[in-house]
Amino acid sequence: MKKTLGFILKIVAAAMAVAAVACAVAAFWDQIMDLIDTVMDKLEEKRADKCFQPAEYDDYDDSIM
């Protein structure tokens, strides 16, 4: 009986912990999305900076003149 009661209490505690995490995510959803947007914008900036770096021999390109 004691083992069964302990097992049930562990299940209830785990369910309450999951519910607490779900409530915290729901409460702070806008802040979480703002953080994700900020991180994604910074990653896009880094990728764009790498794509638009001048080539090593652009100074010697004769087709520009």
N, C-alpha and C positions, 0 to 999 in steps of 0.2 A: 504494500500500500504506500509505503514511504517513497519507494522508487518511482511509482506511478505519479504521485503528487509532485515530486521533484521534476519529473519529465514534463508534466503539464505546465508547471510554472516556468520552465525553461522555454517552452514553446510560446507561452503568453508573453514572456519578456522579449523574445526575438520578434514577435509580431508587433509589439509596442515600439521596439527600436526601429523597425522598418517603417512604421507609421510616422514616427518622429522625423525620420529622414525625408519622407515624402512631404510632410507638412513644411519642413524647412525649405525644401526645393520649391514648393508652391509659393511660399511667402517671399522668397528672394529671387523669383524667376526673372524679373526685369533686370536686376543687378547681375545675375549670372549671364544673361544674354548680352548685356552691355560689355561685360568682360570678354566674352567670346568674340563679339564684333571688334573690339579694340585689338585683340590678339590677331584676328584675321586681317585687319587693316595693316598692322605692322608687318605681317608676313608678306602681304601683297606689295608693300613699299620696298621691302628688301629684294623681292624677286624682280620688281621693275627696275631697281637700281642696277642689278646685275645684268639685265637685258640691254640697257641703254648705255653701257660704258663704251667709250670710244675705242676703236680697234687700235692696235699698236702701230700700224703703218698708215693711218688715215692722213698723216701729215704729208706723205709722199704720193698720194693719189693724184695722178695726172688727169684723170677724167673730170675733175672738178673744174678746171680752167677751160 
